Amino acid sequence: MAEPEQPQIYLITPPEIELSTFPDRLARVLDAHEVACVRLALATRDEDRLSRAADACREVTHARDIALVIDSHLMMVERLGLDGVHLTDGARSVRAARKELGAEAIVGSFCGTSRHEGMNAGEAGADYVSFGPVGATGLGDGSVADPELFEWWSQMIELPVVAEGALDTALIRTLTPVTDFFGIGDEIWKADDPAAALGDLIAAMG
């Protein structure tokens, strides 16, 4: 039996970034570890701040041949030269996003803890779905995407799946056999050395 491939890392930016320092921190993480994709996930709705952050992050990611997608802001993808969009409303916008961006763009969909929403997103043309949070957080309604959801998905559905939200080494050990990607953000950016923090999480996959 061939060993199943390890999940890949899908890096998520913090909701607030300092443009004078964050691109260097991002570059250090990308140079230290293999990362499949980066998501620009800023809390701001200010177009100028989003544009400047996207430009700075794109320089870092594209120099390393890593895709950069943006949270929700579909209309900014082509203008900013990004690789796609990560939608946060389940399956609702997937079809429209695919039509707007074309077949080559990445269209991902966050589906919370809903298997049904995930299947709908896949049918509508998403390239991946993400479920979460997988760990306990004070956010949202307290519901958690449990390992059974990922187990079912990995057995029944071909579409790649991302596990994200409040990950720790124990959850990574549990979910490694049943997810394609780990969406990792605040788990490492709060650390003094994000690259080392990511290394600890990656080690837990082994």
Contact map, one row per residue, 1 for C-alpha under 8 A:
11100000000000000000000000000000000000000000000000000000000000000000000000000000000000000000000000000000000000000000000000000000000000000000000000000000000000000000000000000000000000000000000000000000000000
11110000000000000000000000000000000000000000000000000000000000000000000000000000000000000000000000000000000000000000000000000000000000000000000000000000000000000000000000000000000000000000000000000000000000
11111000000000000000000000000000000000000000000000000000000000000000000000000000000000000000000000000000000000000000000000000000000000000000000000000000000000000000000000000000000000000000000000000000000000
01111100000000000000000000000000000000000000000000000000000000000000000000000000000000000000000000000000000000000000000000000000000000000000000000000000000000000000000000000000100000000000000000000000000000
00111110000000000000000000000000000000000000000000000000000000000000000000000000000000000000000000000000000000000000000000000000000000000000000000000000000000000000000000000000000000000000000000000000000000
00011111000000000000000000000000000000000000000000000000000000000000000000000000000000000000000000000000000000000000000000000000000000000000000000000000000000000000000000000001100100000000000000000000000010
00001111100000000000000000000000000000000000000000000000000000000000000000000000000000000000000000000000000000000000000000000000000000000000000000000000000000000000000000000001001111000000000000000000000000
00000111110000000000000000000000011100000000000000000000000000000000000000000000000000000000000000000000000000000000000000000000000000000000000000000000000000000000000000000000000111000000000000000000000000
00000011111000000000000000000000011110000000000000000000000000000000000000000000000000000000000000000000000000000000000000000000000000000000000000000000000000000000000000000000000011110000000000000000000000
00000001111100000000000000000000001111100000000000000000000000000000000000000000000000000000000000000000000000000000000000000000000000000000000000000000000000000000000000000000000011110000000000000000000000
00000000111110000000000000000000001111100000000000000000000000000000000000000000000000000000000000000000000000000000000000000000000000000000000000000000000000000000000000000000000000111000000000000000000000
00000000011111000000000000000000000001111000000000000000000000000000000000000000000000000000000000000000000000000000000000000000000000000000000000000000000000000000000000000000000000111100000000000000000000
00000000001111101000000000000000000001111100000000000000000000000000000000000000000000000000000000000000000000000000000000000000000000000000000000000000000000000000000000000000000000001100100000000000000000
00000000000111111000000000000000000000001100000000000000000000000000000000000000000000000000000000000000000000000000000000000000000000000000000000000000000000000000000000000000000000001100100000000000000000
00000000000011111000000000000000000000001111000000000000000000000000000000000000000000000000000000000000000000000000000000000000000000000000000000000000000000000000000000000000000000000000000000000000000000
00000000000001111100000000000000000000000111000000000000000000000000000000000000000000000000000000000000000000000000000000000000000000000000000000000000000000000000000000000000000000000000000000000000000000
00000000000011111110010000000000000000000100000000001000000000000000000000000000000000000000000000000000000000000000000000000000000000000000000000000000000000000000000000000000000000000000000000000000000000
00000000000000011111110000000000000000000000000000000000000000000000000000000000000000000000000000000000000000000000000000000000000000000000000000000000000000000000000000000000000000000000000000000000000000
00000000000000001111111000000000000000000000000000001001000000000000000000000000000000000000000000000000000000000000000000000000000000000000000000000000000000000000000000000000000000000000000000000000000000
00000000000000000111111000000000000000000000000000000000000000000000000000000000000000000000000000000000000000000000000000000000000000000000000000000000000000000000000000000000000000000000000000000000000000
00000000000000000111111110000000000000000000000000000000000000000000000000000000000000000000000000000000000000000000000000000000000000000000000000000000000000000000000000000000000000000000000000000000000000
00000000000000001111111111000000000000000000000000000000000000000000000000000000000000000000000000000000000000000000000000000000000000000000000000000000000000000000000000000000000000000000000000000000000000
00000000000000000011111111100000000000000000000000000001100100000000000000000000000000000000000000000000000000000000000000000000000000000000000000000000000000000000000000000000000000000000000000000000000000
00000000000000000000111111110000000000000000000000000000000000000000000000000000000000000000000000000000000000000000000000000000000000000000000000000000000000000000000000000000000000000000000000000000000000
00000000000000000000111111111000000000000000000000000000000000000000000000000000000000000000000000000000000000000000000000000000000000000000000000000000000000000000000000000000000000000000000001000000000000
00000000000000000000011111111100000000000000000000000000100100000000000000000000000000000000000000000000000000000000000000000000000000000000000000000000000000000000000000000000000000000000000000000000000000
00000000000000000000001111111110000000000000000000000000000110000000000000000000000000000000000000000000000000000000000000000000000000000000000000000000000000000000000000000000000000000000000000000000000000
00000000000000000000000111111111000000000000000000000000000000000000000000000000000000000000000000000000000000000000000000000000000000000000000000000000000000000000000000000000000000000000000000100000000000
00000000000000000000000011111111100000000000000000000000000000000000000000000000000000000000000000000000000000000000000000000000000000000000000000000000000000000000000000000000000000000000000001100100000000
00000000000000000000000001111111111000000000000000000000000010010000000000000000000000000000000000000000000000000000000000000000000000000000000000000000000000000000000000000000000000000000000000000000000000
00000000000000000000000000111111110000000000000000000000000000000000000000000000000000000000000000000000000000000000000000000000000000000000000000000000000000000000000000000000000000000000000000000000000000
00000000000000000000000000011111110000000000000000000000000000000000000000000000000000000000000000000000000000000000000000000000000000000000000000000000000000000000000000000000000000000000000000100000000000
00000000000000000000000000001111111000000000000000000000000000000000000000000000000000000000000000000000000000000000000000000000000000000000000000000000000000000000000000000000000000000000000000100110000000
00000001100000000000000000000111111100000000000000000000000000000000000000000000000000000000000000000000000000000000000000000000000000000000000000000000000000000000000000000000000000000000000000000000000000
00000001111000000000000000000100111111000000000000000000000000000100000000000000000000000000000000000000000000000000000000000000000000000000000000000000000000000000000000000000000000000000000000000000000000
00000001111000000000000000000000011111000000000000000000000000000110000000000000000000000000000000000000000000000000000000000000000000000000000000000000000000000000000000000000000000000000000000000000000000
00000000111000000000000000000000001111100000000000000000000000000111100000000000000000000000000000000000000000000000000000000000000000000000000000000000000000000000000000000000000000000000000000000000000000
00000000011110000000000000000000001111110000000000000000000010000111100000000000000000000000000000000000000000000000000000000000000000000000000000000000000000000000000000000000000000000000000000000000000000
00000000011110000000000000000000000011111000000000000000000000000001111000000000000001000000000000000000000000000000000000000000000000000000000000000000000000000000000000000000000000000000000000000000000000
00000000000110000000000000000000000001111100000000000100100000000001111000000000000000000000000000000000000000000000000000000000000000000000000000000000000000000000000000000000000000000000000000000000000000
00000000000111100000000000000000000000111110000000000000000000000000011000000000000000000000000000000000000000000000000000000000000000000000000000000000000000000000000000000000000000000000000000000000000000
00000000000011111000000000000000000000011111000001000000000000000000001000000000000000000000000000000000000000000000000000000000000000000000000000000000000000000000000000000000000000000000000000000000000000
00000000000000110000000000000000000000001111100000000000000000000000000000000000000000000000000000000000000000000000000000000000000000000000000000000000000000000000000000000000000000000000000000000000000000
00000000000000110000000000000000000000000111110011000000000000000000000000000000000000000000000000000000000000000000000000000000000000000000000000000000000000000000000000000000000000000000000000000000000000
00000000000000000000000000000000000000000011111001000000000000000000000000000000000000000000000000000000000000000000000000000000000000000000000000000000000000000000000000000000000000000000000000000000000000
00000000000000000000000000000000000000000001111111000000000000000000000000000000000000000000000000000000000000000000000000000000000000000000000000000000000000000000000000000000000000000000000000000000000000
00000000000000000000000000000000000000000000111111100000000000000000000000000000000000000000000000000000000000000000000000000000000000000000000000000000000000000000000000000000000000000000000000000000000000
00000000000000000000000000000000000000000000011111110000000000000000000000000000000000000000000000000000000000000000000000000000000000000000000000000000000000000000000000000000000000000000000000000000000000
00000000000000000000000000000000000000000001011111111000000000000000000000000000000000000000000000000000000000000000000000000000000000000000000000000000000000000000000000000000000000000000000000000000000000
00000000000000000000000000000000000000000101111111111100000000000000000000000000000000000000000000000000000000000000000000000000000000000000000000000000000000000000000000000000000000000000000000000000000000
00000000000000000000000000000000000000000000001111111110000000000000000000000001000000000000000000000000000000000000000000000000000000000000000000000000000000000000000000000000000000000000000000000000000000
00000000000000000000000000000000000000000000000111111111000000000000000000000000000000000000000000000000000000000000000000000000000000000000000000000000000000000000000000000000000000000000000000000000000000
00000000000000001010000000000000000000000000000011111111100000000000000000000000000000000000000000000000000000000000000000000000000000000000000000000000000000000000000000000000000000000000000000000000000000
00000000000000000000000000000000000000010000000001111111110000000000000000000001010000000000000000000000000000000000000000000000000000000000000000000000000000000000000000000000000000000000000000000000000000
00000000000000000000000000000000000000000000000000111111111000000000000000000001000000000000000000000000000000000000000000000000000000000000000000000000000000000000000000000000000000000000000000000000000000
00000000000000000010001000000000000000000000000000011111111100000000000000000000000000000000000000000000000000000000000000000000000000000000000000000000000000000000000000000000000000000000000000000000000000
00000000000000000000001001000000000000010000000000001111111110000001000000000000000000000000000000000000000000000000000000000000000000000000000000000000000000000000000000000000000000000000000000000000000000
00000000000000000000000000000000000000000000000000000111111111100001000000000000010000000000000000000000000000000000000000000000000000000000000000000000000000000000000000000000000000000000000000000000000000
00000000000000000000000000000000000000000000000000000011111111100000000000000000000000000000000000000000000000000000000000000000000000000000000000000000000000000000000000000000000000000000000000000000000000
00000000000000000000001001100000000000000000000000000001111111110000000000000000000000000000000000000000000000000000000000000000000000000000000000000000000000000000000000000000000000000000000000000000000000
00000000000000000000000000100100000001000000000000000000111111111111000000000000000000000000000000000000000000000000000000000000000000000000000000000000000000000000000000000000000000000000000000000000000000
00000000000000000000000000000000000000000000000000000000011111111111000000000000000000000000000000000000000000000000000000000000000000000000000000000000000000000000000000000000000000000000000000000000000000
00000000000000000000000000000000000000000000000000000000011111111100000000000000000000000000000000000000000000000000000000000000000000000000000000000000000000000000000000000000000000000000000000000000000000
00000000000000000000000000000100000000000000000000000000000111111100000000000000000000000000000000000000000000000000000000000000000000000000000000000000000000000000000000000000000000000000000000000000000000
00000000000000000000000000000000000000000000000000000000000011111110000000000000000000000000000000000000000000000000000000000000000000000000000000000000000000000000000000000000000000000000000000000000000000
00000000000000000000000000000000001111000000000000000000000011111111000000000000000000000000000000000000000000000000000000000000000000000000000000000000000000000000000000000000000000000000000000000000000000
00000000000000000000000000000000000111000000000000000000000011001111100000000000011000000000000000000000000000000000000000000000000000000000000000000000000000000000000000000000000000000000000000000000000000
00000000000000000000000000000000000011110000000000000000110011000111110000000000011100000000000000000000000000000000000000000000000000000000000000000000000000000000000000000000000000000000000000000000000000
00000000000000000000000000000000000011110000000000000000000000000011111000001000011111000000000000000000010000000000000000000000000000000000000000000000000000000000000000000000000000000000000000000000000000
00000000000000000000000000000000000000111000000000000000000000000001111111001000010111000000000000000000000000000000000000000000000000000000000000000000000000000000000000000000000000000000000000000000000000
00000000000000000000000000000000000000111100000000000000000000000000111110000000000011110000000000000000000000000000000000000000000000000000000000000000000000000000000000000000000000000000000000000000000000
00000000000000000000000000000000000000000000000000000000000000000000011111000000000011110000000000000000000000000000000000000000000000000000000000000000000000000000000000000000000000000000000000000000000000
00000000000000000000000000000000000000000000000000000000000000000000011111111000000010000000000000000000000000000000000000000000000000000000000000000000000000000000000000000000000000000000000000000000000000
00000000000000000000000000000000000000000000000000000000000000000000010111111000000110000000000010000000000000000000000000000000000000000000000000000000000000000000000000000000000000000000000000000000000000
00000000000000000000000000000000000000000000000000000000000000000000000011111110000000000000000000000000000000000000000000000000000000000000000000000000000000000000000000000000000000000000000000000000000000
00000000000000000000000000000000000000000000000000000000000000000000000011111111000000000000000000000000000000000000000000000000000000000000000000000000000000000000000000000000000000000000000000000000000000
00000000000000000000000000000000000000000000000000000000000000000000110011111111111110000000000000000000000000000000000000000000000000000000000000000000000000000000000000000000000000000000000000000000000000
00000000000000000000000000000000000000000000000000000000000000000000000000111111110000000000000000001000000000000000000000000000000000000000000000000000000000000000000000000000000000000000000000000000000000
00000000000000000000000000000000000000000000000000000000000000000000000000111111110000000000000000000000000000000000000000000000000000000000000000000000000000000000000000000000000000000000000000000000000000
00000000000000000000000000000000000000000000000000100110000000000000000000011111110000000000000000000000000000000000000000000000000000000000000000000000000000000000000000000000000000000000000000000000000000
00000000000000000000000000000000000000000000000000000000000000000000000000001111111000000000000000000000000000000000000000000000000000000000000000000000000000000000000000000000000000000000000000000000000000
00000000000000000000000000000000000000000000000000000100010000000011110000001111111100000000000000000000000000000000000000000000000000000000000000000000000000000000000000000000000000000000000000000000000000
00000000000000000000000000000000000000000000000000000000000000000011100000001000111110000000000000000000110000000000000000000000000000000000000000000000000000000000000000000000000000000000000000000000000000
00000000000000000000000000000000000000000000000000000000000000000001110001001000011111000000000000001000111000000000000000000000000000000000000000000000000000000000000000000000000000000000000000000000000000
00000000000000000000000000000000000000000000000000000000000000000000111111001000001111100000000010000000111100000000000000000000000000000000000000000000000000000000000000000000000000000000000000000000000000
00000000000000000000000000000000000000100000000000000000000000000000111100000000000111110000000000000000001111000000000000000000000000000000000000000000000000000000000000000000000000000000000000000000000000
00000000000000000000000000000000000000000000000000000000000000000000001100000000000011111100110000000000001111000000000000000000000000000000000000000000000000000000000000000000000000000000000000000000000000
00000000000000000000000000000000000000000000000000000000000000000000001100000000000001111100000000000000000011100000000000000000000000000000000000000000000000000000000000000000000000000000000000000000000000
00000000000000000000000000000000000000000000000000000000000000000000000000000000000000111111100000000000000011100000000000000000000000000000000000000000000000000000000000000000000000000000000000000000000000
00000000000000000000000000000000000000000000000000000000000000000000000000000000000000111111110000000000000011110000110010000000000000000000000000000000000000000000000000000000000000000000000000000000000000
00000000000000000000000000000000000000000000000000000000000000000000000000000000000000001111111000000000000010100000110111010000000000000000000000000000000000000000000000000000000000000000000000000000000000
00000000000000000000000000000000000000000000000000000000000000000000000000000000000000001111111000000000000000000000000010000000000000000000000000000000000000000000000000000000000000000000000000000000000000
00000000000000000000000000000000000000000000000000000000000000000000000000000000000000101111111110000000000000000000000000000000000000000000000000000000000000000000000000000000000000000000000000000000000000
00000000000000000000000000000000000000000000000000000000000000000000000000000000000000100111111111000000001110000000000010011100000000000000000000000000000000000000000000000000000000000000000000000000000000
00000000000000000000000000000000000000000000000000000000000000000000000000000000000000000011111111100000000000000000000000011000000000000000000000000000000000000000000000000000000000000000000000000000000000
00000000000000000000000000000000000000000000000000000000000000000000000000000000000000000000111111110000000000000000000000000000000000000000000000000000000000000000000000000000000000000000000000000000000000
00000000000000000000000000000000000000000000000000000000000000000000000001000000000010000000111111111000001000000000000000000000000000000000000000000000000000000000000000000000000000000000000000000000000000
00000000000000000000000000000000000000000000000000000000000000000000000000000000000000000000011111111110101000000000000000001100000000000000000000000000000000000000000000000000000000000000000000000000000000
00000000000000000000000000000000000000000000000000000000000000000000000000000000000000000000001111111110000000000000000000000000000000000000000000000000000000000000000000000000000000000000000000000000000000
00000000000000000000000000000000000000000000000000000000000000000000000000000000000000000000000111111100000000000000000000000000000000000000000000000000000000000000000000000000000000000000000000000000000000
00000000000000000000000000000000000000000000000000000000000000000000000000000100000100000000000011111111100000000000000000000000000000000000000000000000000000000000000000000000000000000000000000000000000000
00000000000000000000000000000000000000000000000000000000000000000000000000000000000000000000000001111111100000000000000000000000000000000000000000000000000000000000000000000000000000000000000000000000000000
00000000000000000000000000000000000000000000000000000000000000000000000000000000000000000000000001101111100000000000000000000000000000000000000000000000000000000000000000000000000000000000000000000000000000
00000000000000000000000000000000000000000000000000000000000000000000000000000000000000000000000000001111110000000000000000000000000000000000000000000000000000000000000000000000000000000000000000000000000000
00000000000000000000000000000000000000000000000000000000000000000000000000000000001110000000000001001111111000000000000000000000000000000000000000000000000000000000000000000000000000000000000000000000000000
00000000000000000000000000000000000000000000000000000000000000000000100000000000001110000000000000000001111100000000000000000110000000000000000000000000000000000000000000000000000000000000000000000000000000
00000000000000000000000000000000000000000000000000000000000000000000000000000000000111100000010011000000111110000000000000001111000000000000000000000000000000000000000000000000000000000000000000000000000000
00000000000000000000000000000000000000000000000000000000000000000000000000000000000011100000010000000000011111000000000000000111110000000000000000000000000000000000000000000000000000000000000000000000000000
00000000000000000000000000000000000000000000000000000000000000000000000000000000000001111110010000000000001111100000010010000101110000000000000000000000000000000000000000000000000000000000000000000000000000
00000000000000000000000000000000000000000000000000000000000000000000000000000000000001111100000000000000000111110000010000000000111100000000000000000000000000000000000000000000000000000000000000000000000000
00000000000000000000000000000000000000000000000000000000000000000000000000000000000000011110000000000000000011111110110000000000111100000000000000000000000000000000000000000000000000000000000000000000000000
00000000000000000000000000000000000000000000000000000000000000000000000000000000000000000100000000000000000001111100000000000000011110000000000010000000000000000000000000000000000000000000000000000000000000
00000000000000000000000000000000000000000000000000000000000000000000000000000000000000000000000000000000000000111110000000000000001110000000001111001000000000000000000000000000000000000000000000000000000000
00000000000000000000000000000000000000000000000000000000000000000000000000000000000000000000000000000000000000111111110000000000001000000000000000000000000000000000000000000000000000000000000000000000000000
00000000000000000000000000000000000000000000000000000000000000000000000000000000000000000000000000000000000000101111111000000000000000000000000000001000100000000000000000000000000000000000000000000000000000
00000000000000000000000000000000000000000000000000000000000000000000000000000000000000000000000000000000000000000111111100000000000000000000000000000000000000000000000000000000000000000000000000000000000000
00000000000000000000000000000000000000000000000000000000000000000000000000000000000000000110000000000000000000100111111110000000000000000000000000000000000000000000000000000000000000000000000000000000000000
00000000000000000000000000000000000000000000000000000000000000000000000000000000000000000110000000000000000011100111111111000000110000000000000000000000000000000000000000000000000000000000000000000000000000
00000000000000000000000000000000000000000000000000000000000000000000000000000000000000000000000000000000000000000011111111100000000000000000000000000000000000000000000000000000000000000000000000000000000000
00000000000000000000000000000000000000000000000000000000000000000000000000000000000000000010000000000000000000000001111111110000000000000000000000000000000000000000000000000000000000000000000000000000000000
00000000000000000000000000000000000000000000000000000000000000000000000000000000000000000111010000000000000010000000111111111100100000000000000000000000000000000000000000000000000000000000000000000000000000
00000000000000000000000000000000000000000000000000000000000000000000000000000000000000000010000000000000000000000000011111111111100000000000000000000000000000100000000000000000000000000000000000000000000000
00000000000000000000000000000000000000000000000000000000000000000000000000000000000000000000000000000000000000000000001111111100000000000000000000000000000000000000000000000000000000000000000000000000000000
00000000000000000000000000000000000000000000000000000000000000000000000000000000000000000010011000000000000000000000000111111100000000000000000000000000000000000000000000000000000000000000000000000000000000
00000000000000000000000000000000000000000000000000000000000000000000000000000000000000000000011001000000001000000000000011111110000000000000000000000000000000000000000000000000000000000000000000000000000000
00000000000000000000000000000000000000000000000000000000000000000000000000000000000000000000010001000000011110000000000011111111100000000000000000000000000000000000000000000000000000000000000000000000000000
00000000000000000000000000000000000000000000000000000000000000000000000000000000000000000000000000000000011100000000000001001111100000000000000000000000000000110000000000000000000000000000000000000000000000
00000000000000000000000000000000000000000000000000000000000000000000000000000000000000000000000000000000001110000000000001000111110000000000000000000000000000111100000000000000000000000000000000000000000000
00000000000000000000000000000000000000000000000000000000000000000000000000000000000000000000000000000000000111100000010011000111111000000000000000000000000000111100000000000000000000000000000000000000000000
00000000000000000000000000000000000000000000000000000000000000000000000000000000000000000000000000000000000111110000010000000001111100000000000000000000000000001111000000000000000000000000000000000000000000
00000000000000000000000000000000000000000000000000000000000000000000000000000000000000000000000000000000000001111100000000000000111111000000000010000000000000001111000000000000000000000000000000000000000000
00000000000000000000000000000000000000000000000000000000000000000000000000000000000000000000000000000000000001111000000000000000011111100000000110000000000000000011100000000000000000000000000000000000000000
00000000000000000000000000000000000000000000000000000000000000000000000000000000000000000000000000000000000000011000000000000000001111111000001110000000000000000011110000000000000000000000000000000000000000
00000000000000000000000000000000000000000000000000000000000000000000000000000000000000000000000000000000000000000000000000000000001111110000000111100000000000000011111000100000000000000000000000000000000000
00000000000000000000000000000000000000000000000000000000000000000000000000000000000000000000000000000000000000000000000000000000000111111000000110000000000000000000111100100000000000000000000000000000000000
00000000000000000000000000000000000000000000000000000000000000000000000000000000000000000000000000000000000000000000000000000000000011111100010100000000000000000000010000000000000000000000000000000000000000
00000000000000000000000000000000000000000000000000000000000000000000000000000000000000000000000000000000000000000000000000000000000010111110010000000000000000000000110000000000000000000000000000000000000000
00000000000000000000000000000000000000000000000000000000000000000000000000000000000000000000000000000000000000000000000000000000000000011111010000000000000000000000000000000000000000000000000000000000000000
00000000000000000000000000000000000000000000000000000000000000000000000000000000000000000000000000000000000000000000000000000000000000001111110000000000000000000000000000000000000000000000000000000000000000
00000000000000000000000000000000000000000000000000000000000000000000000000000000000000000000000000000000000000000000000000000000000000000111111000000000000000000000000000000000000000000000000000000000000000
00000000000000000000000000000000000000000000000000000000000000000000000000000000000000000000000000000000000000000000000000000000000000000011111000000000000000000000000000000000000000000000000000000000000000
00000000000000000000000000000000000000000000000000000000000000000000000000000000000000000000000000000000000000000000000000000000000000011111111100000000000000000000000000000000000000000000000000000000000000
00000000000000000000000000000000000000000000000000000000000000000000000000000000000000000000000000000000000000001000000000000000000010000001111110000000000000000000000000000000000000000000000000000000000000
00000000000000000000000000000000000000000000000000000000000000000000000000000000000000000000000000000000000000001000000000000000000111110000011111000000000000000000000000000000000000000000000000000000000000
00000000000000000000000000000000000000000000000000000000000000000000000000000000000000000000000000000000000000011000000000000000001111100000001111101000000000000000000000000000000000000000000000000000000000
00000000000000000000000000000000000000000000000000000000000000000000000000000000000000000000000000000000000000001000000000000000000001000000000111111100000000000000000000000000000000000000000000000000000000
00000000000000000000000000000000000000000000000000000000000000000000000000000000000000000000000000000000000000000000000000000000000001000000000011111110000000000000000000000110010000000000000000000000000000
00000000000000000000000000000000000000000000000000000000000000000000000000000000000000000000000000000000000000000000000000000000000000000000000001111111000000000000000000000000000000000000000000000000000000
00000000000000000000000000000000000000000000000000000000000000000000000000000000000000000000000000000000000000001010000000000000000000000000000011111111100000000000000000000000000000000000000000000000000000
00000000000000000000000000000000000000000000000000000000000000000000000000000000000000000000000000000000000000000000000000000000000000000000000001111111110000001000000000000010011000000000000000000000000000
00000000000000000000000000000000000000000000000000000000000000000000000000000000000000000000000000000000000000000000000000000000000000000000000000111111111000000000000000000000011000000000000000000000000000
00000000000000000000000000000000000000000000000000000000000000000000000000000000000000000000000000000000000000000000000000000000000000000000000000011111111100000000000000000000000000000000000000000000000000
00000000000000000000000000000000000000000000000000000000000000000000000000000000000000000000000000000000000000000010000000000000000000000000000000001111111110001000000000000000010000000000000000000000000000
00000000000000000000000000000000000000000000000000000000000000000000000000000000000000000000000000000000000000000000000000000000000000000000000000000111111111001000000000000000011000000000000000000000000000
00000000000000000000000000000000000000000000000000000000000000000000000000000000000000000000000000000000000000000000000000000000000000000000000000000011111110000000000000000000000000000000000000000000000000
00000000000000000000000000000000000000000000000000000000000000000000000000000000000000000000000000000000000000000000000000000000000000000000000000000001111111000000000000000000000000000000000000000000000000
00000000000000000000000000000000000000000000000000000000000000000000000000000000000000000000000000000000000000000000000000000000000000000000000000000000111111100000000000000000000000000000000000000000000000
00000000000000000000000000000000000000000000000000000000000000000000000000000000000000000000000000000000000000000000000000000000000000000000000000000000010111110000000000000000000000000000000000000000000000
00000000000000000000000000000000000000000000000000000000000000000000000000000000000000000000000000000000000000000000000001000011100000000000000000000000000011111000000000000000000000000000000000000000000000
00000000000000000000000000000000000000000000000000000000000000000000000000000000000000000000000000000000000000000000000000000011100000000000000000000000000001111100000000000000001110000000000000000000000000
00000000000000000000000000000000000000000000000000000000000000000000000000000000000000000000000000000000000000000000000000000001111000000000000000000100110000111110000000000000001110000000000000000000000000
00000000000000000000000000000000000000000000000000000000000000000000000000000000000000000000000000000000000000000000000000000001111000000000000000000000000000011111000000000000001111100000000000000000000000
00000000000000000000000000000000000000000000000000000000000000000000000000000000000000000000000000000000000000000000000000000000011111000000000000000000000000001111100000000010001011100000000000000000000000
00000000000000000000000000000000000000000000000000000000000000000000000000000000000000000000000000000000000000000000000000000000011111000000000000000000000000000111111000000000000001110000000000000000000000
00000000000000000000000000000000000000000000000000000000000000000000000000000000000000000000000000000000000000000000000000000000000111101000000000000000000000000011111000000000000000110000000000000000000000
00000000000000000000000000000000000000000000000000000000000000000000000000000000000000000000000000000000000000000000000000000000000011111000000000000000000000000001111100000000000000000010000000000000000000
00000000000000000000000000000000000000000000000000000000000000000000000000000000000000000000000000000000000000000000000000000000000001100000000000000000000000000001111110110000000000010010000000000000000000
00000000000000000000000000000000000000000000000000000000000000000000000000000000000000000000000000000000000000000000000000000000000000100000000000000000000000000000011111110000000000000010000000000000100000
00000000000000000000000000000000000000000000000000000000000000000000000000000000000000000000000000000000000000000000000000000000000000000000000000000000000000000000001111111000000000000000000000000001100100
00000000000000000000000000000000000000000000000000000000000000000000000000000000000000000000000000000000000000000000000000000000000000000000000000000000000000000000000111111100000000000000000000000000000100
00000000000000000000000000000000000000000000000000000000000000000000000000000000000000000000000000000000000000000000000000000000000001100000000000000000000000000000001111111110000000000000000000000000000000
00000000000000000000000000000000000000000000000000000000000000000000000000000000000000000000000000000000000000000000000000000000000000000000000000000000000000000000001111111111000000000000000000000000100110
00000000000000000000000000000000000000000000000000000000000000000000000000000000000000000000000000000000000000000000000000000000000000000000000000000000000000000000000011111111000000000000000000000000000111
00000000000000000000000000000000000000000000000000000000000000000000000000000000000000000000000000000000000000000000000000000000000000000000000000100000000000000000000001111111100000000000000000000000000000
00000000000000000000000000000000000000000000000000000000000000000000000000000000000000000000000000000000000000000000000000000000000000000000000000100100000000000010000000111111111000000000000000000000000000
00000110000000000000000000000000000000000000000000000000000000000000000000000000000000000000000000000000000000000000000000000000000000000000000000000000000000000000000000011111111100000000000000000000000010
00010100000000000000000000000000000000000000000000000000000000000000000000000000000000000000000000000000000000000000000000000000000000000000000000000000000000000000000000000111111000000000000000000000000000
00000000000000000000000000000000000000000000000000000000000000000000000000000000000000000000000000000000000000000000000000000000000000000000000000100110110000000000000000000011111100000000000000000000000000
00000010000000000000000000000000000000000000000000000000000000000000000000000000000000000000000000000000000000000000000000000000000000000000000000000110010000011110000000000011111111000000000000000000000000
00000111000000000000000000000000000000000000000000000000000000000000000000000000000000000000000000000000000000000000000000000000000000000000000000000000000000011100000000000001011111000000000000000000000000
00000011110000000000000000000000000000000000000000000000000000000000000000000000000000000000000000000000000000000000000000000000000000000000000000000000000000011110000000000000001111100000000000000000000000
00000011110000000000000000000000000000000000000000000000000000000000000000000000000000000000000000000000000000000000000000000000000000000000000000000000000000000111000000000000001111110000000000000000000000
00000000111100000000000000000000000000000000000000000000000000000000000000000000000000000000000000000000000000000000000000000000000000000000000000000000000000000111100000000000000011111000000000000000000000
00000000111100000000000000000000000000000000000000000000000000000000000000000000000000000000000000000000000000000000000000000000000000000000000000000000000000000001101000000000000001111111000000000000000000
00000000001111000000000000000000000000000000000000000000000000000000000000000000000000000000000000000000000000000000000000000000000000000000000000000000000000000000000000000000000000111111100000000000000000
00000000000111000000000000000000000000000000000000000000000000000000000000000000000000000000000000000000000000000000000000000000000000000000000000000000000000000000000000000000000000011111110000000000000000
00000000000000000000000000000000000000000000000000000000000000000000000000000000000000000000000000000000000000000000000000000000000000000000000000000000000000000000011100000000000000011111111000001000000000
00000000000000000000000000000000000000000000000000000000000000000000000000000000000000000000000000000000000000000000000000000000000000000000000000000000000000000000000000000000000000011111111011101100000000
00000000000011000000000000000000000000000000000000000000000000000000000000000000000000000000000000000000000000000000000000000000000000000000000000000000000000000000000000000000000000001111111111000000000000
00000000000000000000000000000000000000000000000000000000000000000000000000000000000000000000000000000000000000000000000000000000000000000000000000000000000000000000000000000000000000000111111101000000000000
00000000000000000000000000000000000000000000000000000000000000000000000000000000000000000000000000000000000000000000000000000000000000000000000000000000000000000000000000000000000000000011111111001000000000
00000000000000000000000000000000000000000000000000000000000000000000000000000000000000000000000000000000000000000000000000000000000000000000000000000000000000000000000000000000000000000000111111000000000000
00000000000000000000000000000000000000000000000000000000000000000000000000000000000000000000000000000000000000000000000000000000000000000000000000000000000000000000000000000000000000000001101111111000000000
00000000000000000000000010001000000000000000000000000000000000000000000000000000000000000000000000000000000000000000000000000000000000000000000000000000000000000000000000000000000000000001111111111100000000
00000000000000000000000000011001100000000000000000000000000000000000000000000000000000000000000000000000000000000000000000000000000000000000000000000000000000000000000000000000000000000001000011111110000000
00000000000000000000000000000000000000000000000000000000000000000000000000000000000000000000000000000000000000000000000000000000000000000000000000000000000000000000000000000000000000000000000011111111000000
00000000000000000000000000000000000000000000000000000000000000000000000000000000000000000000000000000000000000000000000000000000000000000000000000000000000000000000000000000000000000000011001011111111100000
00000000000000000000000000001000100000000000000000000000000000000000000000000000000000000000000000000000000000000000000000000000000000000000000000000000000000000000000000000000000000000001000001111111110000
00000000000000000000000000000000100000000000000000000000000000000000000000000000000000000000000000000000000000000000000000000000000000000000000000000000000000000000000000000000000000000000000000111111111000
00000000000000000000000000000000000000000000000000000000000000000000000000000000000000000000000000000000000000000000000000000000000000000000000000000000000000000000000010000000000000000000000000011111111100
00000000000000000000000000000000000000000000000000000000000000000000000000000000000000000000000000000000000000000000000000000000000000000000000000000000000000000000000110010000000000000000000000001111111110
00000000000000000000000000000000000000000000000000000000000000000000000000000000000000000000000000000000000000000000000000000000000000000000000000000000000000000000000000000000000000000000000000000111111111
00000000000000000000000000000000000000000000000000000000000000000000000000000000000000000000000000000000000000000000000000000000000000000000000000000000000000000000000000000000000000000000000000000011111111
00000000000000000000000000000000000000000000000000000000000000000000000000000000000000000000000000000000000000000000000000000000000000000000000000000000000000000000000011011000000000000000000000000001111111
00000100000000000000000000000000000000000000000000000000000000000000000000000000000000000000000000000000000000000000000000000000000000000000000000000000000000000000000000011001000000000000000000000000111111
00000000000000000000000000000000000000000000000000000000000000000000000000000000000000000000000000000000000000000000000000000000000000000000000000000000000000000000000000001000000000000000000000000000011111
